[in-house]
Amino acid sequence: MKQVRYVTAEDAVKVIKSGDRVHLSCVAVTPHRLIEAMVDRGRAGELYDVKIQHLHIEGVVDYANPEFEGIFNAQQFFVGANLRKQTQAGYADYIPVFLSETQKLIREGYLKVNVAMIMVSLPDKHGYVSLGTSVDATLAAVEHADTVIALVNPNVPRAWGDAMIRLDQIDIFVEDDSPLYAHDLAPLSEMDIAIGRNAASLIEDGACLQMGIGGIPNAVLSQLGNHKNLGVHTEMFADGILPLVEKGVITGSMKNIDKGKMVATFLMGSKALYDFVDDNPLVAMMDVGHTNNVAVIRKLDRVTAINSALAIDLTGQVCADSIGIKHYSGVGGQIDFIRGAGHSFRGRPIIAMPSVTEKGLSKISPTLIEGSGVVSTRANIHWVVTEYGAVNLYGKTLQERAKLLISISHPNHREALDKAAFERFGSHFHFVPKSI
């Protein structure tokens, strides 16, 4: 078994050279101690043109601030709140990619990783550590990077599945005991509960769930206490899953593959969630090339994929990554799971969102704001849910879709939407066939 020799973070990041591409593990296991040491080198004038790639990461990061322009170049697969302003201002950038293909960019050499900076669990007696809550594209980076630096942290859960890697896959070790970034469940709003109730009504016993973090996913989960034999195959899950596991609602017994396993590629939640995952054979943390692969997802029956949107137009085009030309988040796994659920036997792809923004603007609009990205085309969309109901656009004409979407829009906006649809489709939009 490889002997572990620890060095300081400052010594570890000396392997980074100007022009290198650095991959960071993400979300709860963002390797901040290494990031800070790297930033210090940039501040001292020792580095320039270092590309930094990652999915969503947590916490304060300085490398995308204006002072580091030309020194660090942040290239994200998904834009989080902590880098949103920098991205919109051009100091950070975004790589449009399906989440399932982030690993492909690395494995097939489109993005050559020179240094992978990760966080792992303590070594076990067999010479393995765990990537814990961040397998995603990080496993691909570990496999293909010239140099792998690992923060070894006792707070990282020993997750199973593809998360387990050998000590000899790591070149440099740094000790760390910082707590993992955590998100506790926020109280549900009345709107969250209404949306959750409408979405939950579409979930059958034996369904296999995909959903993320936030008020709407947690509201949906809170309505599933009387369901039976649910499974989990998702890109991520959070604390809302735990009560359903404890109650025996989530069993995975009806999954066609990975039977009995809760499958995910990254996690974000509270310490209770990380404790649940630790050394738990019921949880399989897998490569994103498995979790988000449409060919894998479609093998599962009754996949119910619940995703959200920033806006949807009257024909069903969904914008989920930008507000006009201002980039807001990313493509993520929405298309992976909408397509996978769409191909699944009795699968149900669902877009669930409030009918209005926090400012009271309708999220169902005649057209998307100019410059907005269409993440999911109108041909991809099946169910759309708001607090006012659930409608199925699949197989419907443009005019039928408009009528259905107006029916679940906020009452204050229905007249304006109806007028816009009339102007778009003509008098046929209000035509009522004569009864026989």
C-alpha positions as CSV (number, residue, x, y, z in Angstrom):
1,M,0.0,0.0,0.0
2,K,1.3,3.5,-0.9
3,Q,2.7,5.4,2.0
4,V,1.1,8.8,2.5
5,R,3.4,11.7,3.1
6,Y,1.8,15.1,3.8
7,V,3.0,18.4,2.6
8,T,1.6,21.9,3.1
9,A,-0.9,23.4,0.8
10,E,1.6,26.0,-0.2
11,D,4.1,23.4,-1.3
12,A,1.5,21.3,-3.0
13,V,0.4,24.0,-5.4
14,K,3.9,24.7,-6.6
15,V,3.3,22.0,-9.2
16,I,0.9,24.4,-11.0
17,K,2.5,26.2,-13.9
18,S,1.4,29.2,-16.0
19,G,-0.8,28.0,-18.8
20,D,-2.0,24.9,-16.9
21,R,-5.6,23.7,-16.7
22,V,-6.7,23.0,-13.1
23,H,-9.8,20.9,-12.2
24,L,-11.5,21.4,-8.9
25,S,-13.8,19.0,-7.0
26,C,-17.1,20.6,-6.4
27,V,-20.0,21.5,-4.1
28,A,-19.5,20.3,-0.6
29,V,-15.9,19.2,-1.1
30,T,-14.6,22.3,-2.8
31,P,-10.9,22.3,-1.9
32,H,-10.6,25.8,-0.5
33,R,-7.3,25.4,1.2
34,L,-5.6,24.5,-2.1
35,I,-7.6,27.2,-3.9
36,E,-6.4,29.8,-1.4
37,A,-2.8,28.7,-1.8
38,M,-3.0,28.9,-5.5
39,V,-4.6,32.3,-5.4
40,D,-1.7,33.5,-3.2
41,R,0.8,32.4,-5.9
42,G,-1.2,34.4,-8.4
43,R,-1.2,37.4,-6.2
44,A,2.5,37.1,-5.8
45,G,3.0,37.3,-9.6
46,E,4.1,33.7,-10.0
47,L,1.3,32.5,-12.3
48,Y,-0.6,33.7,-15.4
49,D,-3.2,32.2,-17.7
50,V,-4.2,29.4,-15.4
51,K,-7.5,27.9,-16.5
52,I,-9.7,26.7,-13.7
53,Q,-12.6,24.3,-14.5
54,H,-15.3,23.0,-12.2
55,L,-19.0,22.4,-11.8
56,H,-20.8,24.5,-9.2
57,I,-18.5,25.2,-6.2
58,E,-19.4,26.5,-2.8
59,G,-18.0,29.3,-0.7
60,V,-16.0,32.5,-1.5
61,V,-13.6,32.2,-4.4
62,D,-11.3,35.1,-5.4
63,Y,-9.7,33.8,-8.6
64,A,-12.5,35.2,-10.7
65,N,-12.2,38.8,-9.3
66,P,-11.1,41.6,-11.6
67,E,-7.7,41.8,-10.0
68,F,-6.8,38.3,-11.3
69,E,-7.7,39.0,-15.0
70,G,-5.0,37.4,-17.1
71,I,-3.8,35.4,-14.1
72,F,-6.7,33.0,-13.7
73,N,-9.4,32.1,-16.2
74,A,-12.4,30.5,-14.5
75,Q,-14.2,28.2,-17.0
76,Q,-17.3,26.6,-15.4
77,F,-19.6,23.8,-16.4
78,F,-22.3,25.4,-14.3
79,V,-22.5,28.9,-12.9
80,G,-23.4,29.2,-9.2
81,A,-24.5,32.2,-7.3
82,N,-20.9,32.9,-6.0
83,L,-19.6,33.4,-9.5
84,R,-22.7,34.8,-11.3
85,K,-21.7,38.5,-11.2
86,Q,-18.2,37.7,-12.3
87,T,-19.5,35.6,-15.2
88,Q,-22.0,38.3,-16.3
89,A,-19.2,40.9,-16.2
90,G,-16.9,38.6,-18.3
91,Y,-14.2,37.9,-15.6
92,A,-15.3,34.3,-15.5
93,D,-16.7,32.2,-18.3
94,Y,-19.0,29.2,-19.0
95,I,-18.7,26.1,-21.0
96,P,-22.1,25.0,-22.4
97,V,-22.3,21.2,-22.0
98,F,-24.7,18.6,-20.9
99,L,-23.7,17.4,-17.5
100,S,-23.4,13.9,-18.7
101,E,-20.7,15.0,-21.1
102,T,-18.5,16.9,-18.7
103,Q,-16.5,13.7,-18.2
104,K,-16.3,13.2,-21.9
105,L,-14.6,16.5,-22.4
106,I,-11.8,15.3,-20.1
107,R,-11.6,11.7,-21.1
108,E,-11.5,12.4,-24.8
109,G,-9.0,15.1,-24.5
110,Y,-11.1,18.2,-25.4
111,L,-10.0,19.7,-22.1
112,K,-6.5,18.5,-21.0
113,V,-6.3,18.6,-17.2
114,N,-2.8,19.3,-15.9
115,V,-3.6,19.4,-12.2
116,A,-6.7,18.0,-10.3
117,M,-7.3,19.5,-6.9
118,I,-9.7,17.3,-4.9
119,M,-10.9,16.5,-1.4
120,V,-11.1,12.9,-0.1
121,S,-11.8,10.8,3.0
122,L,-9.2,9.3,5.3
123,P,-7.4,6.3,3.8
124,D,-8.8,2.9,4.7
125,K,-6.9,-0.3,5.5
126,H,-7.1,-1.4,1.9
127,G,-5.4,1.6,0.5
128,Y,-8.4,3.4,-0.8
129,V,-9.9,6.9,-0.2
130,S,-13.3,8.1,-1.2
131,L,-14.2,11.2,-3.3
132,G,-17.2,11.5,-1.0
133,T,-19.9,13.8,-2.3
134,S,-18.3,14.8,-5.6
135,V,-17.7,12.1,-8.2
136,D,-19.3,13.9,-11.2
137,A,-16.5,14.7,-13.7
138,T,-13.9,14.7,-10.9
139,L,-13.2,11.0,-11.3
140,A,-12.4,11.6,-15.0
141,A,-10.0,14.4,-13.9
142,V,-8.3,12.1,-11.4
143,E,-7.8,9.4,-14.1
144,H,-6.4,11.8,-16.7
145,A,-4.6,14.7,-14.8
146,D,-0.8,14.9,-14.9
147,T,-0.8,15.6,-11.2
148,V,-3.5,14.9,-8.5
149,I,-3.4,16.9,-5.3
150,A,-5.8,15.7,-2.5
151,L,-6.9,17.4,0.7
152,V,-7.4,14.4,3.1
153,N,-10.3,15.4,5.4
154,P,-11.9,13.3,8.1
155,N,-15.2,15.1,7.5
156,V,-15.5,13.6,3.9
157,P,-17.9,10.7,4.0
158,R,-16.7,7.3,2.9
159,A,-19.1,7.0,0.0
160,W,-19.3,3.8,-2.1
161,G,-19.6,3.3,-5.8
162,D,-17.3,5.0,-8.2
163,A,-16.2,7.3,-5.4
164,M,-13.6,4.8,-4.2
165,I,-10.1,5.5,-5.7
166,R,-6.7,4.0,-4.9
167,L,-4.1,6.0,-3.0
168,D,-1.7,5.5,-5.8
169,Q,-4.0,7.6,-8.0
170,I,-3.0,10.6,-5.9
171,D,0.4,12.3,-6.2
172,I,0.4,14.9,-3.4
173,F,-1.4,14.8,-0.1
174,V,-2.4,17.7,2.2
175,E,-4.0,17.4,5.6
176,D,-7.3,19.3,6.1
177,D,-10.0,19.2,8.7
178,S,-12.3,22.0,7.6
179,P,-16.1,21.2,7.8
180,L,-17.9,20.4,4.5
181,Y,-20.1,23.1,3.1
182,A,-23.6,22.4,4.2
183,H,-27.1,23.5,3.4
184,D,-29.9,23.0,5.9
185,L,-33.5,22.6,4.7
186,A,-35.2,26.0,4.4
187,P,-38.9,26.4,5.4
188,L,-41.3,25.7,2.6
189,S,-43.4,28.6,1.3
190,E,-47.1,28.2,0.5
191,M,-46.2,28.4,-3.2
192,D,-43.6,25.7,-2.8
193,I,-46.1,23.4,-1.1
194,A,-48.7,24.1,-3.9
195,I,-46.2,23.3,-6.6
196,G,-45.0,20.2,-4.7
197,R,-48.5,18.9,-4.3
198,N,-49.3,19.3,-8.0
199,A,-46.0,17.6,-9.0
200,A,-46.4,14.8,-6.5
201,S,-49.8,13.9,-7.9
202,L,-47.9,12.8,-11.1
203,I,-45.6,10.4,-9.3
204,E,-46.7,6.8,-9.3
205,D,-45.8,4.0,-6.8
206,G,-42.6,2.4,-8.0
207,A,-41.4,5.5,-9.7
208,C,-37.6,6.3,-9.9
209,L,-37.0,9.9,-8.9
210,Q,-34.6,12.6,-10.2
211,M,-34.7,16.0,-8.5
212,G,-32.3,18.4,-7.0
213,I,-32.0,20.8,-4.1
214,G,-34.3,23.7,-3.1
215,G,-37.8,24.5,-2.1
216,I,-39.7,22.8,-4.9
217,P,-37.9,19.5,-4.8
218,N,-38.2,19.4,-1.0
219,A,-41.9,20.3,-1.3
220,V,-42.4,17.4,-3.7
221,L,-40.7,15.0,-1.5
222,S,-42.7,16.1,1.5
223,Q,-45.9,15.0,-0.3
224,L,-44.7,11.4,-1.0
225,G,-45.1,9.9,2.5
226,N,-47.9,7.5,1.4
227,H,-46.1,6.3,-1.8
228,K,-44.6,2.9,-2.1
229,N,-41.3,1.4,-3.4
230,L,-39.8,4.6,-4.9
231,G,-36.3,4.6,-6.3
232,V,-33.6,7.2,-6.7
233,H,-31.5,7.7,-9.8
234,T,-30.4,11.3,-10.0
235,E,-27.5,13.7,-10.5
236,M,-27.9,14.8,-6.8
237,F,-30.1,14.6,-3.8
238,A,-30.4,16.5,-0.5
239,D,-32.0,16.1,2.9
240,G,-35.6,15.9,1.7
241,I,-34.8,12.3,0.7
242,L,-34.0,11.1,4.3
243,P,-37.5,11.0,5.9
244,L,-38.7,8.9,2.9
245,V,-35.8,6.4,3.4
246,E,-36.5,6.2,7.2
247,K,-40.2,5.6,6.5
248,G,-39.5,2.9,4.0
249,V,-41.0,4.8,1.0
250,I,-37.7,4.8,-0.8
251,T,-36.6,1.2,-1.3
252,G,-35.3,1.0,-4.9
253,S,-36.8,-2.5,-5.0
254,M,-38.5,-1.9,-8.4
255,K,-35.4,-0.5,-10.2
256,N,-34.4,-2.4,-13.3
257,I,-30.7,-1.6,-12.7
258,D,-28.8,-0.7,-9.6
259,K,-31.7,-2.3,-7.6
260,G,-31.9,-1.2,-4.0
261,K,-29.3,1.5,-4.6
262,M,-29.8,5.3,-4.3
263,V,-27.6,6.5,-7.2
264,A,-26.2,10.1,-7.5
265,T,-23.1,11.8,-8.8
266,F,-22.8,14.7,-6.3
267,L,-24.5,15.7,-3.1
268,M,-25.4,18.9,-1.2
269,G,-27.1,19.1,2.1
270,S,-26.6,19.1,5.9
271,K,-24.2,17.2,8.1
272,A,-27.0,14.7,8.6
273,L,-27.0,13.9,4.9
274,Y,-23.2,13.4,4.9
275,D,-23.5,11.1,7.9
276,F,-26.2,9.1,6.1
277,V,-24.0,8.6,3.1
278,D,-20.9,7.6,5.1
279,D,-20.1,3.9,4.6
280,N,-23.7,3.3,3.5
281,P,-24.0,0.5,0.9
282,L,-27.4,1.8,0.0
283,V,-25.9,4.8,-1.7
284,A,-23.9,4.5,-4.9
285,M,-22.0,7.7,-5.8
286,M,-21.3,7.2,-9.5
287,D,-19.5,8.8,-12.5
288,V,-21.7,11.4,-14.2
289,G,-21.3,9.4,-17.4
290,H,-23.5,6.7,-15.7
291,T,-26.0,8.8,-13.7
292,N,-26.8,11.2,-16.5
293,N,-26.4,8.9,-19.5
294,V,-29.7,8.8,-21.4
295,A,-29.0,5.2,-22.4
296,V,-28.8,4.3,-18.7
297,I,-31.7,6.3,-17.5
298,R,-34.1,4.9,-20.1
299,K,-33.4,1.4,-18.8
300,L,-35.3,2.4,-15.6
301,D,-39.1,2.2,-15.6
302,R,-41.2,5.2,-14.4
303,V,-38.4,7.7,-14.3
304,T,-40.0,10.9,-12.9
305,A,-37.6,13.8,-13.6
306,I,-38.4,17.1,-11.9
307,N,-36.5,20.1,-13.1
308,S,-37.1,23.8,-13.0
309,A,-36.9,26.8,-15.3
310,L,-36.4,30.5,-15.4
311,A,-39.1,31.0,-18.1
312,I,-41.2,29.1,-20.6
313,D,-42.8,30.5,-23.7
314,L,-46.3,29.7,-24.9
315,T,-45.1,27.0,-27.2
316,G,-43.1,25.2,-24.5
317,Q,-39.6,26.4,-25.1
318,V,-37.8,26.3,-21.7
319,C,-35.0,28.8,-20.7
320,A,-33.1,27.5,-17.6
321,D,-29.7,29.0,-18.0
322,S,-29.9,32.7,-18.7
323,I,-32.0,35.9,-18.3
324,G,-31.7,37.5,-21.6
325,I,-28.0,37.7,-22.4
326,K,-27.1,37.5,-18.7
327,H,-25.9,34.0,-17.9
328,Y,-27.4,32.7,-14.7
329,S,-26.7,29.0,-14.3
330,G,-26.2,26.3,-16.9
331,V,-27.6,23.5,-19.0
332,G,-26.8,21.0,-16.2
333,G,-28.6,17.7,-16.3
334,Q,-32.0,18.9,-17.4
335,I,-31.8,17.6,-21.0
336,D,-30.1,14.4,-19.8
337,F,-33.0,13.5,-17.6
338,I,-35.8,15.0,-19.7
339,R,-34.7,12.8,-22.6
340,G,-34.0,9.8,-20.3
341,A,-37.4,10.1,-18.6
342,G,-39.1,10.6,-22.0
343,H,-37.6,7.3,-23.2
344,S,-38.4,5.5,-19.9
345,F,-41.4,3.1,-19.7
346,R,-44.2,5.3,-18.2
347,G,-41.6,8.0,-17.5
348,R,-42.6,11.5,-16.8
349,P,-40.4,14.5,-17.5
350,I,-41.7,17.5,-15.5
351,I,-40.8,21.2,-15.5
352,A,-41.9,22.6,-12.1
353,M,-41.7,26.3,-11.4
354,P,-43.6,29.2,-9.8
355,S,-45.9,31.1,-12.2
356,V,-44.3,34.4,-11.4
357,T,-40.9,35.8,-10.5
358,E,-40.2,37.4,-7.1
359,K,-41.0,40.7,-8.8
360,G,-44.4,39.4,-10.0
361,L,-43.5,39.0,-13.6
362,S,-45.0,36.0,-15.4
363,K,-42.6,33.1,-16.0
364,I,-44.9,31.9,-18.7
365,S,-44.4,34.4,-21.5
366,P,-45.5,35.0,-25.1
367,T,-41.8,34.7,-26.1
368,L,-38.6,34.3,-24.3
369,I,-36.6,37.4,-23.5
370,E,-34.2,38.2,-26.4
371,G,-30.9,36.5,-25.9
372,S,-32.3,33.9,-23.5
373,G,-30.9,30.4,-24.1
374,V,-33.4,27.6,-25.0
375,V,-32.1,24.7,-22.8
376,S,-35.1,22.4,-23.5
377,T,-36.7,22.7,-26.9
378,R,-40.5,22.6,-27.3
379,A,-40.2,19.0,-28.6
380,N,-38.6,17.9,-25.3
381,I,-41.3,19.1,-23.0
382,H,-44.0,16.9,-21.5
383,W,-45.4,18.0,-18.1
384,V,-45.3,21.6,-16.8
385,V,-46.3,22.4,-13.2
386,T,-47.0,25.6,-11.4
387,E,-48.9,26.3,-8.2
388,Y,-52.0,26.6,-10.4
389,G,-51.9,23.1,-11.8
390,A,-50.2,20.6,-14.0
391,V,-50.6,20.2,-17.8
392,N,-49.1,17.8,-20.4
393,L,-47.8,19.4,-23.6
394,Y,-46.6,16.2,-25.2
395,G,-48.4,15.5,-28.5
396,K,-50.2,18.9,-28.3
397,T,-50.2,21.5,-31.1
398,L,-48.8,25.0,-30.6
399,Q,-52.3,26.5,-30.0
400,E,-53.2,23.7,-27.6
401,R,-50.0,24.2,-25.7
402,A,-50.7,27.9,-25.4
403,K,-54.1,27.3,-23.9
404,L,-52.8,24.7,-21.5
405,L,-50.0,27.0,-20.3
406,I,-52.2,30.0,-19.9
407,S,-54.5,27.8,-17.7
408,I,-51.7,27.4,-15.1
409,S,-50.3,30.9,-15.4
410,H,-50.9,33.5,-12.7
411,P,-54.5,34.9,-12.9
412,N,-53.1,38.4,-13.1
413,H,-51.3,37.6,-16.4
414,R,-53.8,35.3,-18.2
415,E,-55.6,38.1,-20.1
416,A,-52.3,39.5,-21.5
417,L,-51.1,36.0,-22.4
418,D,-54.4,35.2,-24.1
419,K,-54.2,38.4,-26.1
420,A,-50.6,37.6,-27.1
421,A,-51.7,34.1,-28.2
422,F,-54.6,35.5,-30.2
423,E,-52.2,37.9,-32.0
424,R,-49.8,35.1,-32.7
425,F,-52.2,32.4,-33.9
426,G,-55.1,34.6,-35.2
427,S,-58.9,34.1,-34.7
428,H,-58.5,30.3,-34.8
429,F,-57.1,30.5,-31.2
430,H,-60.6,31.4,-29.9
431,F,-62.5,29.2,-32.3
432,V,-65.0,26.9,-30.5
433,P,-66.4,24.0,-32.5
434,K,-70.1,23.7,-32.7
435,S,-71.6,20.8,-30.7
436,I,-73.4,18.2,-32.7
